Amino acid sequence: MILSKGYGSAVFGVDAKIITIEVNVVDGTKFFMSGLPDNTVKESQHRIESVFKYFEYRMPRRKVVVNLAPADIRKEGSAYDLPIALGILKSSGQITALKMEDYIIMGELALDGTLRPIKGALPIAIEARKQGFKGFLLPHENANEAAIVNELEVIGVHNLIDAIEFLDEKREFEPVQYDTRENFFNNLNDYEADFAHVQGQENIKRAMEIAAAGGHNVIMIGPPGAGKTMLAKRLPSILPPLSLFEALETTKIHSVADKLEANAELITRRPFRSPHHTVSDAALVGGGGVPQPGEISLAHNGVLFLDELPEFKRTVLEVMRQPLEERRVTISRARLSVDFPSNFMLIASMNPCPCGYYNHPEKECMCGSNQVQRYLNKVSGPLLDRIDLHVEVTPVSFDQMTQNRKAESSEEIRNRVIAAREIQTERLKEQGLHSNAMMGSQMVKEVCQINAAGKTLLKTAMERLGLSARAYDRILKVSRTIADLEGKENIGIEHLAEAIQYRSLDREGWAG
């Protein structure tokens, strides 16, 4: 009997750590597993024993010791089945597995020996290359995802026998090839929803263009059926294309959260996440015993859409305040603390009142002014301060819906957005920022200079609307974005005036 050593991986946050899997078969009885395995890992013994019988291998009737090192890191999940099974077979002399220590090996075993997909294949592959491993042996359904990492031999196998034959060099397996750059550039901006399909709503499209150009958060207020959800779903189509780094980062997060489809490849479109208003705090920001990313991290580099904002629990909305400012979320546990990126655009929508028809041009509102104010107060002031643009959405008239005039396409709008973002990236490159929304208060003072007339206008607006210091910064950021869209070096009074009008919910008497 020999000591067998193999390598797997554990994922924490969006990064992976290498786990050494040692197996020894010695005199004695029973099966022992050490190294802080959870119940799922411990149950691998029964799955492995069943698979051995299916393929006519034998489970050693001696003392089997499996150690998962480092022992102070908790291991969870069923993806350790394959390396543990191979370690037992090698330690008991049933296979040679000469190449076992050259590869990271992960996979969940079904009772008939077939391999089920794992989560976190991309961050594991990145860590495997970083640590100098020759390759990654894993279920074939995860092979495309892992093959995104260049200079790493990715071997996708269907069952235990395939893995044994590869490691024993009894059969040749062709490494999975994936041209990351070619696939990335071929699938950019492949969106089904397009602003060309939207008739009317020109003022809302303008607000969406400003939001996309500066990375600003938006709230839309309007009656049911006015098109709020339809417009929100089209926002990713006018955002600048993902960079290759952003695409890899986004794919990592979705891989860790097990949100990628079978045989998934690199994510090339900006995410659009729309959780239901019954979502819990942990589901939104992330959580669990070993923390998993929540909706705000799944929306990283994309859009988080919260429909019917006042219907969300207040505690759920309040936990977003810090991630909106810091663009990351920290989940702390007794043994570990994990950071998840959460750089997303927040798009929220809401009815103006419980019945939905306050300020409607045709239908009468059945709510009293107190009911309207109470409904609006469900969304806290500090959260509204973090939303740059408040936009009123009115229903589209019949004439607008039936007109034949071709609406502007997402591609045309996106080109203007990209030009504005390039101006911002150049201006903010020393700070490592790429949009106006990311500027801190000090940067706003330096970048958003306004003349005497602009200061007078802004002072009047601040006094009449009772705006906070944070709202003051938001107005300056939005006006800077409007100027960038027009290619203007300085912020003009017209840019400030347009930015101020996007503070609807701050207007005195808006809700009666």
C-alpha positions, -999 to 999 in steps of 0.1 A, spaced: 0 0 0 12 35 -8 4 70 3 -16 87 -25 -15 124 -30 -38 144 -53 -51 180 -56 -85 196 -55 -97 231 -47 -120 250 -24 -137 283 -35 -139 312 -10 -155 344 -23 -146 345 -60 -111 330 -56 -100 294 -52 -75 277 -29 -56 245 -36 -66 216 -14 -42 186 -10 -60 153 -8 -39 126 9 -52 90 10 -35 61 29 -47 25 33 -32 9 64 -38 -20 87 -70 -16 106 -107 -11 99 -132 17 91 -130 48 69 -117 81 84 -118 116 69 -100 146 85 -96 182 74 -129 199 84 -151 182 58 -189 190 59 -216 163 58 -217 163 20 -179 156 18 -182 128 44 -210 112 25 -187 107 -4 -177 73 11 -210 58 3 -211 72 -32 -176 60 -39 -183 25 -26 -213 22 -48 -193 34 -79 -165 9 -71 -189 -20 -71 -205 -8 -103 -171 -9 -121 -159 -40 -103 -132 -22 -83 -130 -30 -46 -133 -8 -15 -103 -17 7 -114 -37 38 -87 -20 58 -83 13 75 -87 41 49 -76 76 60 -84 106 38 -69 140 48 -79 173 32 -52 198 38 -49 225 50 -69 211 78 -81 244 92 -101 254 61 -137 240 60 -144 219 29 -179 216 15 -197 201 -15 -196 169 -34 -169 179 -59 -142 161 -39 -158 127 -48 -136 121 -79 -101 129 -64 -109 109 -32 -120 79 -53 -89 81 -74 -67 84 -43 -83 53 -27 -77 33 -59 -41 45 -62 -33 39 -25 -48 4 -26 -27 -4 -58 -57 -9 -81 -45 19 -105 -11 36 -111 -24 71 -119 11 83 -128 -1 118 -138 -23 124 -107 -1 150 -90 2 171 -122 -36 179 -123 -62 196 -102 -90 170 -101 -127 178 -92 -160 161 -99 -192 148 -82 -199 111 -88 -233 96 -95 -239 61 -83 -232 47 -118 -199 65 -120 -209 93 -143 -197 128 -134 -220 156 -125 -209 193 -130 -193 213 -103 -194 250 -95 -165 274 -95 -146 258 -124 -133 291 -137 -117 304 -105 -103 269 -98 -87 269 -133 -73 303 -128 -57 292 -95 -44 260 -111 -25 279 -137 -13 304 -111 1 275 -90 19 259 -120 -3 228 -125 -2 211 -159 -39 209 -162 -74 204 -148 -94 172 -149 -131 178 -144 -166 169 -157 -170 175 -194 -199 198 -188 -176 223 -171 -147 219 -196 -156 249 -218 -158 272 -187 -124 260 -175 -108 262 -209 -114 300 -209 -80 300 -190 -52 298 -215 -20 278 -210 -38 252 -190 -46 217 -202 -83 211 -196 -95 175 -198 -132 169 -197 -143 134 -188 -177 117 -186 -171 91 -158 -147 75 -134 -133 51 -160 -124 80 -183 -105 96 -155 -87 64 -147 -77 57 -183 -64 93 -187 -43 92 -155 -30 56 -163 -22 68 -198 -43 40 -214 -62 64 -237 -55 97 -253 -78 126 -244 -78 158 -265 -76 189 -243 -105 212 -247 -97 242 -268 -114 276 -264 -103 307 -282 -112 332 -255 -106 364 -275 -123 353 -307 -154 341 -288 -154 372 -267 -154 396 -296 -178 376 -317 -205 377 -291 -202 413 -278 -234 433 -278 -256 404 -287 -288 417 -271 -324 407 -280 -340 438 -265 -334 470 -284 -345 506 -280 -355 506 -317 -386 486 -306 -397 514 -282 -421 540 -296 -423 573 -278 -409 578 -243 -381 601 -256 -376 618 -223 -371 584 -206 -346 573 -233 -327 605 -227 -325 598 -190 -314 562 -197 -287 575 -221 -274 598 -194 -274 571 -168 -255 547 -191 -230 573 -200 -221 582 -164 -229 549 -147 -257 566 -127 -284 550 -107 -320 556 -118 -355 554 -103 -386 555 -126 -419 566 -111 -450 560 -132 -484 542 -134 -488 505 -142 -482 497 -179 -462 529 -187 -432 508 -198 -409 510 -168 -398 473 -169 -395 473 -207 -372 503 -206 -351 489 -178 -345 456 -197 -331 475 -226 -305 495 -205 -277 468 -208 -280 471 -246 -267 507 -245 -240 503 -219 -204 501 -232 -193 465 -241 -176 445 -214 -139 445 -214 -122 410 -214 -112 415 -178 -148 425 -168 -161 394 -187 -138 371 -168 -147 387 -135 -184 384 -142 -181 348 -153 -162 339 -121 -190 353 -99 -217 334 -118 -195 302 -118 -191 304 -80 -228 310 -76 -236 280 -99 -256 302 -122 -239 291 -155 -256 267 -178 -241 233 -188 -213 237 -213 -213 275 -206 -187 297 -220 -175 332 -212 -202 358 -203 -200 385 -229 -232 405 -222 -237 427 -192 -258 410 -166 -294 420 -159 -307 408 -125 -343 414 -114 -350 398 -80 -386 396 -68 -396 419 -40 -399 390 -16 -361 385 -17 -343 381 16 -314 401 29 -290 372 23 -302 365 -12 -297 401 -22 -263 408 -7 -250 373 -3 -246 350 27 -246 314 39 -223 293 61 -196 296 35 -206 329 19 -221 328 -16 -226 359 -38 -261 375 -38 -280 394 -65 -260 425 -61 -228 406 -70 -245 386 -98 -253 421 -112 -216 431 -110 -206 450 -142 -243 451 -152 -277 462 -140 -297 454 -109 -334 461 -115 -357 464 -85 -393 465 -97 -420 479 -73 -393 493 -50 -416 502 -20 -428 466 -19 -393 454 -9 -387 450 28 -371 481 43 -343 460 58 -334 446 24 -332 480 8 -311 494 37 -284 467 34 -277 480 -2 -267 514 10 -230 505 17 -225 484 -14 -239 512 -35 -212 535 -22 -182 511 -19 -191 489 -49 -182 458 -30 -199 438 -2 -181 422 27 -197 391 43 -182 383 77 -183 350 96 -166 338 128 -139 320 108 -136 341 76 -145 373 59 -152 373 22 -154 403 -3 -176 401 -33 -175 428 -60 -208 446 -65 -202 474 -91 -236 476 -106 -261 502 -119 -292 503 -98 -324 508 -118 -356 509 -97 -392 514 -106 -423 522 -85 -459 533 -88 -465 569 -75 -491 557 -50 -508 525 -38 -534 525 -66 -508 536 -92 -525 565 -108 -513 596 -90 -505 623 -115 -520 601 -143 -531 623 -173 -563 603 -178 -572 580 -148 -582 594 -114 -561 585 -83 -582 570 -55 -555 576 -28 -554 605 -4 -523 627 -1 -514 610 32 -515 576 15 -493 588 -13 -467 603 11 -468 572 33 -462 550 2 -433 571 -10 -418 571 26 -414 533 23 -382 542 4 -358 559 28 -342 592 21 -306 579 24 -313 554 -3 -330 580 -26 -299 602 -20 -278 574 -36 -300 574 -67 -289 601 -92 -318 604 -116 -355 604 -106 -376 601 -137 -413 604 -142 -427 579 -167 -461 587 -184 -481 563 -205 -475 562 -242 -505 576 -262 -522 556 -289 -509 579 -316 -473 573 -304 -478 536 -303 -491 534 -339 -467 558 -356 -444 544 -382 -414 565 -374 -384 544 -368 -370 548 -332 -333 552 -326 -316 519 -321 -295 508 -291 -264 508 -312 -267 545 -321 -273 554 -285 -245 531 -273 -220 548 -297 -227 582 -279 -224 565 -245 -190 549 -254 -177 583 -266 -187 599 -233 -172 571 -213 -139 575 -232 -138 611 -221 -144 601 -185 -118 573 -185 -92 597 -199 -101 624 -173 -101 599 -143 -73 575 -154 -49 586 -127 -75 576 -101 -83 543 -118 -119 552 -124 -139 550 -156 -173 567 -150 -185 599 -133 -207 580 -109 -175 565 -93 -161 599 -83 -158 607 -46 -166 641 -31 -130 654 -35 -130 644 -72 -163 661 -77 -149 694 -64 -119 691 -88 -137 679 -119 -172 695 -117 -164 732 -117 -193 756 -124 -195 793 -131 -212 820 -110 -246 816 -128 -244 779 -123 -237 783 -85 -267 806 -82 -290 782 -99 -278 753 -78 -280 772 -46 -317 781 -54 -324 745 -62 -308 732 -30 -327 756 -8 -361 750 -25 -358 713 -27 -340 708 7 -313 687 -9 -286 669 11 -249 672 5 -249 638 -12 -277 650 -36 -256 681 -43 -227 659 -55 -252 637 -75 -264 668 -94 -229 679 -102 -220 643 -114 -250 641 -137 -244 676 -151 -208 665 -158 -221 635 -177 -245 656 -197 -217 679 -207 -196 648 -217 -223 635 -239 -222 669 -258 -184 669 -258 -183 701 -238 -152 708 -216 -171 729 -191 -204 724 -173 -230 749 -186 -261 762 -169 -282 742 -193 -265 710 -181 -271 719 -145 -308 727 -152 -313 693 -169 -296 675 -140 -317 693 -114 -350 683 -132 -340 646 -126 -347 651 -88 -385 646 -90 -389 630 -56 -371 659 -39 -395 685 -52 -416 701 -25 -452 691 -28 -446 664 -54 -468 640 -34 -493 666 -23 
